[in-house]
């Protein structure tokens, strides 16, 4: 098991607090109040489907463009929290890519090492949001899944105290393990948020990355899937999940469960935090906002419970509007909310000032 977070490479003083590597896309949010939710129940689980009448012309309430991609959403949250953030991703040589760069740069993120592809369009997601705020996402990965090993600025990453690696697929998929091994070899603190491709690798396939992991971010469904533990015994299952992930090498493990809150462990203590109550407009980006808030707290030396609280408050702010980066809190705002809000209680209504862009 890894020890406490360390200072990273001692060769030089890093210019950045963290590097984020993963996907960058443009998101098109489509609010469809006429959509229906259909639930299919099974003794072991319940599946829900967003339904639209086949062959009908459906009225859309609103359209909204925003930056997307789990890693860049998290990079935006880290930068908003005040960390000097470098992002690495691949986009197309198109208007969508220009808008992605412009938005990230407006947040203070260094995009010097973004790759512009002449062969692929910028990735695009169409996000259908129903009346509950939950969503169904149609994704074209495009250039975001085409980042290659030779395009990664390895020498720059070597001087980073922290790296955050998000979901990777397609041509980029092998980089997930390569980046984790690089972090381990160079003694960098590593945060991981594996995606569906990584989860399909299974426990044995992903374990080489976990052994280098300082902070792991999963939702509850992903945690069960990765560890292979059957969700039948409640608290006993969850403790087994944490024990297994710590034994693999993870220092901190965060498992989010949406409106049911979050659980986390540092190997010595396990904490449970109920969700802050809010009125969700869209849940897109909530997990990325949680990771940004919690990880910033860890980097700044906060304890586990504080990291959980600030991450949860950041997520509660983001879900109050469309767009994964629109409601991100600053470090000061998150701490102010923390002083006046109890876990499980109503989350403050996000004020316009919280949306001010640097």
Protein Blocks (a to p, Z undefined) as FASTA:
>chain_A
ZZdddebjakbccfbfbdcddddddddddddfkbccdddddfkbccddddddehiacddf
bdcdddedjklmmmmmmmmnopacdddddddddfklmmmmmmmmmnopafklcccdfkbc
cddddddddfkopacddddfklmlmccfklpcfklmmmpfbdcddddehjllmmmmmmmm
mmmmnopacdddddfklmmnommlmmmmmmmpfbdcddfklmmmmnopacfklmmmmmmm
mmmmmmnopabdcddehjnopaddehjaccdddddddddfbfghklmmmmmmmmmmmmno
pafklmmmmmmmmmmmmmmpgcjklmpccfklmmmmmmmpcehiacddddfklmpcZZ
